[in-house]
Amino acid sequence: MPQEPKAKKKRVPITALTKQEICLKKRDNGKLRDEDLAREYGLDRSTITKILKQRERWLSIDPTSNHARQKTQKSPKFPQIESALADWLTMAVSNGEAVSDAQLQQKALEFAQMYGLRNEFQASNGWISKFKTRHHQPRNNSDTTTTNEVSLSVSQPQTVPGTSVLSSSEHQPYINLTPTTSYTTPQSSRTNGATTISMGPPSGSPLIHYPGTTSNTLGNPFTPSRMFTLDAMSHFSLDNTAFVFCDYQNDVIAMYQNNASLNQCLTKSRNLFRSVHQHRQKKNLAIISVGVCFRQGYPEVSPHNAHFLMWKQFGRLVEGTKGAEFIDGLVPHEGDIVIKKRRIDAFYNTELKMVLESRNIRQVVLAGIDTGGVVLATMQSAADRDFKVVVVRDCCFDASESVQNTLMEEVLPKYGVMVVNLETIMAMLRV
């Protein structure tokens, strides 16, 4: 008599937070068997085994994040549109706006047109609903989003002045930009006398003190298998190295309201910044702060640049305003070098390469906001220019944990980049 085929067991989706909980239980009780965990959570033993094999990934997740509550970690079908729309939504929310489904659909279609995907992408109600599920932030620990409006709970940002638009005749002086110039700001300014290198003449606007972000350190440090330890870097010297701190600016930080991972990153970045200054003379270190900003009217922003069009739309990162200044605890000191850039990459159309070569520096240590933007772009440019690159993992932040993990564990090492944690780099500074 032929045997009846076994019924295929239905897949049970579980959140990343549940996977973290499983890993924590196993870590705290080494005698706990996989079979016991499978029985407790109603899963196959093989599923438990797979989860535990990736324990470092799950233990690194911020339990307060959206990612922790997702039941799937599959990549979206249209990642370019997803990323652009998520950035736009973040900017709108940080500006105190309520965004309707119709606005999300319209903006998604605009991005689809921009990326040449209009025939494939329809921005259906179902896609918008799933997008909101993937990116919605809870208010008071409860989901208050309706099907018609996305209204997220964030602090109302301060108005940033200087957003007037230049007329076509006013654009004329910027058509033929003069070579970049160096100048030193007064000792009393926000750059504390640091040498500032910009894409053109300084605006002359006074620099205004901007309150810093209060840090609230949460989460556990994560040490991936490809992280360089102090022993592994015993042959590496930090002497005559440039520490490059990227985009720690008020308007950039304001995009991420009450983000525990960001707060942890900022706390560690400030610690690194302070330690580098303490050891500057002994190690002959160059300390470089990089920030992105635009002239009033945004003459540098192309209508084809979706990323910077969002900054223009919300009037952020205007040169000479407090929003474009560096946050407290990361304000350049006297003797530091400040690089002003108009694009994501710190090397693109700036004098960063010239500064490094003039000091005979061949290795750089990178930290910044965000990992998938300025850190990745600057790392690639540095590697292409034959610089040795070190990235301090816990002093870099990306709003997407999956992007952060993939870049740090897979992409950066592929370029020969040494990924280290703050503890390792601090120990090397003390040697």
N, C-alpha and C positions, 0 to 999 in steps of 0.2 A: 504494500500500500504506500503510495507516494506521500512523503512528508509535506505538511503544509509549510509554505514559506513563512519565515519569521516576520512578524510585523515590524516595520521600520520604526525605531524609537524616535519620538518627536523631540526635536532639538529644544532645549530649555535655555532661552536667552537670559543672561545675568549681567548685572552692571559691573563696571570696573571697580566700584566701591566694594561689591560683594567679593570680587576676586582678591582685592586687597585684604579684606577681612579673613578670607581663607588662608592667605599667606601669613598673616599675623598670627593666626591660631597655630599654624604649623611651626612658625618660628618660636613662639612662646612655649610650645609643648612638643619637643622633638620626638616623643614617643607616640604621638598621635598618628595613626595610620591613614593612608589615603582612602582606604575603604570606609573608615569612620567618617571622614569628611564628606565622602560621596553620599553616604547614607543621611547625614545631617542636612545636606543641601539639596538632596534629591537629584544628584548628578551621577554620571558614569564615573567609574574610577579613572578611566583614561582622560576624562575632562579635567579632573583634579590634578592628575599628573602633568598635563599640559600647562595648567595654570601655575603650578609650582615651579616648572622649568623656567617660567618667565617672572619669577617672584620679584626680581630687582625692578622690573618695569612696573608691576602693580604696586609695590611698596613705595615707589617714587611719586605716585599720583596724589595730588592735593585733594583731600576728601570733600572740600567745599566747592570744587570746580564743577562745571557742566559735564566735563568729560567723565568724571567719577560716576555720574548718574546715568550715563548712556548705556544701553544694553547691546550696542554694537559699535565696533570701532572701524567699520568699513568706510573707505574713502567715498566722498560724494561723486556722482557721475560727471559733474561739471565743476571740477575743483577751482578753475580760474574764476568762474562766475561766483561760486560759493565764497571764495576768499575776498573778492572785490566787494561783494554785497555785505559781507560780515564787517569789513572795514568801514564801509559807508554807514551801516547801521550803528556801529560803535560810536562814530563821530556824531551822528544825529542824536543819539541818546545822551552822549556827554554834553551836548549843547542844549539839553532839556526839552527836546522835541518828542512828540508822540508820532509814531510812524504807523500808517494804516497798511493793510494787506495790499490795497491798490497801489500804494506808493512803492512797496517792496516789489510788486510785480513789474511796475513800470521801470524801476531802477535796474532790476534783474535783466529785463529785455534790452535796456541800454547797454549793459555790460556784455550781453550776448552778441549784440551788434558790433561792439567794439572788438570782441575777440573772434569775430567771423563765425559765430555759432548760432546765428539767428534762425537758420533753417532747421537746426536740430533741437533747439531749446525753446520751450513754449511757456515757461513760467506758470505752469498750471497751479490750480488751487492746492492740489495735493503736494506739489513740490514746495510751495510757500509754507504750507503747514508743517512739512518735515523740516524745512529750513529753520522755522521758528522753534521747533522742538530741539534742534541741534544747538541753537545759539541763544535761546531765551535765558535771561537771568532772573531768578526768583525774587520776589519782593516779600520781605518778612518771612522767608522760608516757605512761601506758598506761591503757587502759580496763579498769577492774576491776569495773564494775557487772555484777551478775548479773541474770537476769530476775526475781528475786524480791525483791531488796533494793537500795536506793540507799544506799551508804555512802561519803561523800566525805571526802577527806583535808583536814581543817582543824585549826587549833590549838584546843585545848580552851579555851573562854572562862572567865574567872574568874566565880565565883558572885556575882550581884548581890543584895545584901540588900534587905529592905523589900518583900517581895511578899505579905504577909499580906492576906487578903480581908476587907473590912469586912462586918459583918452588916447586915441591913436597918435596924436601929435606929441603927447608926453612920452610915448614909447621910444621916440626917435633917439634920444641920447643913449639908449641902451643897446642900439643895434650893433654898434662897433665898440665892444667892451675893451677898455684898456687893460694892459697886463695887471695881474693881481699885485696888490701892494701890502706891505707890512706896516703896522703901526702899534704903538704901545698905549694902552688906555691908562687913565690916571690911577694912582694908587687907591683912591677912594671908590673906584668903580666896582661893578660886580665881578670883574675878572682880576681884581686885586693886582693890577700891574702886569698881567700876563701878556706875552706877545701874541697879538691876534693877526691871523692871516685870513684875508677875505677874498671874495671874488671881485671886489671893486672897492671904491672909496667907502669909508665908514659912514653910517647914516648921521652921526653926530647927535643922535637922540640920547638923552640921559638914561643910564641903566637903573632900573627900579628893583628894589628888593622884593622878592616873591617868596611867600611863606613856603617852607619845605613840607614834604609829605611825612606824616607821622608813621613810623614803621611799626608793624605788628608781626613779629616773626612767627610763622607757623610752618608746619610741615616738617618732614624728615629729609636730611641730606641724602643724595643718591649717588652711589659710586658704581657706574657701569663697568662691565668687564674690560672695556677698551680705554678706561681712564688711566692716565699716566700717574703712577705713584711717585713719592719722593725718591725711593730707591731706584726706580726705573729712570729717573731724571738726574741721577747723581753725576752724570757726565756733562750735564747742561748747566751753563752759567748765565746768570742774569746781568752780568756786567755789561755796560754799554748797550742796554736794551731800551726800547721805547714802549711805554705803557700808554695805550690808546683807549680813552674812555669815550664811547660813542652815544650821542643822542640822549643824554640824561637831562632832558629839557622839560620845563613845566608843562607845556602844551602836549608833549608826547606822553608824559606820565598821567596827565589828566584824562587820557583816553581810557585808562583802566581803573575804574573806581572800585575801591575796597577789594583789591585782588591780593589774596594772602601770599601767593607765590611771588608777585611783584614786590610786595613789601619785604619779603625775605631777601629777594635779590638786591633791593636797594640798600638794605642794612649791610649786606656783605660787600656790596660795591663801595659803600662809604668806608668800611673798614679797610678794604684794599687801597682805596685812594689815600687814606690817612697813612697807612703803612708805607706806601711807595714814597710819599713825601718825606717820611722819617729816614728812609734809607737812600734818598736821592744822591747825596754827596758820596757816600761810601761806594755805591754801585755805579756811579756815573750814569744815572738814569735820565732819560728824556720823558717828560710827562706831557701828553698831548690830549686836549679835550676837543672833540669834534661835535659840531652841532649843525643842524640844517635850518636855514632861514631864508626868507624871500624879501625883496624890497616891497614897499607899499604898491599895491596894484598887481603884484605877482607877475611882472614882465617875464620872469624866467620859466613860468609854468605853461607848458604846451597844452592846447585843448585835447591832444591825443594822450596825455599822461593821466590815466584814471586815478592813480594813487595820489598825486599831488593836487589834482583838481578838487579832491575832497577837502584837503587842507585849505585851499583857496575858498571853497564854498562856505566854510565855517570861519574864515578869517583868522586862522591860526598861524603860528610860526612866522609872524611878521618881524623883520629885522628892527631892533630897537625897542621892542615891546617886552614886557616881563614874561610873557608866555614863551618867548624864544630863548630866555635865559636859562642857565643851568640851575638845577635844584640845589637846595641847601645841602651842605655836606659834600658836594661835588663841584663847587665853584672853583675855577682855576686859581692857583696861587701865583704870586710873583715869580717869574722865571719859567712858568708853564707856557706852552704854546697852544693857541686856540685856532682851530681850522674851521672856517665857515664854508659850508658846502650847499649846493643847490639840488643835489640828487642824493640817492640812497648811499652809493659807494663813497667812502671817505677819500679815495684816490681820484675820483673822476673830476677833471677840471679844477683840481686844487693843487696846492704846493706841498702836499704831504710827502710825496716821494722825494722832492728836492730837499726838504727839511731833514729827512732821514739820511739821505746820501751825504749831505753836507756835514753831518756829524759822524759819518762812517758807521751808521747803525745798520745791521743786517738782520736783526730779529725784533719782532714786535709781539707784545702781549695784548690781546683784545678783550674788552668787556663792553657790553652795551645793550640797548633797548631798540629794536628787537632782534632776536637771533636769526629769524628767517629773512630779515631785511638788511640792516646795516652791517651786522656781524658777518653774515654769509657773504654779502657782496664785497666787503672790505677784505675778508679773508681770501677770497678768490683773487682779487686784484693783487694783494700782497704776495700770494703764492706765485702768480704769473710774473711778478717782478723779482722773483727769486729771493724773497725774504723768508726767513724761518718764522713760523707763526705758532704762537701758543694762545689758546682760548681758555679763559677761566669760566668753567661751566656754571657755577652757582652765582656768578656775577653777570650772567646773560639771562634775558627773559624773552619768552615768546608766548603770546596769548594761547597758542595751541600747544598742549603738552605733547601731542604726538609729533608735531613738527620739531619741538625742542629735543625730544628723545632721538628722533631719526637723524637729525643733523649732528648731534653730539656723538652718537654711537656709530653711525654709518658714514654720513657724508663727509664730515670734517676729517676723520682719520684717513679717508680715501685720498685726500689731498696732502697727506703727510703732516697734518696739523696735530700738535700735541694738545689734548684736552685734559685739563687738570682741575682740581677743586681748589677752593680758596686756601684751605689748610696747607696744601702742598706749596702753593706759590708764596705764602707768608713764611713758611719754613725756609724756602730758598732765599728769600730776602734777608733773613736773619743770619745766613751762613757767611 
